[in-house]
């Protein structure tokens, strides 16, 4: 088909982008929490932030497990471990 672009993606690449998306969403949530005046909304935002931290921890755990098993694409896995280990929010 003319004009269509196809890209292949690796699972590791997709997970790296997910970690980056988590980091971006955490910044948004913290900004919203700083402005929030509704206690119910604040609790929902805090819960979402907690869930994002848990998901990041799951990704880090999986990456370290793949690393210990000697997975084939070690450089990509090392990168995933690195970005998953970084703090989600910088002050």
FENCOR-V63480 format. One line per field, one symbol per residue. ss: DSSP state (H for helix, E for strand, L for the rest). A space follows every 50 residues. Layout:
ss = ???
//
This chain:
ss = LLLLLLLLLLHHHHHHHHHHHHHHHHHHHHHHHHHLLLHHHHHHHHHHHH HHHHHHHHHHHHHHHHHHLLLLLHHHHHHHHHHHHLLLLLL
//
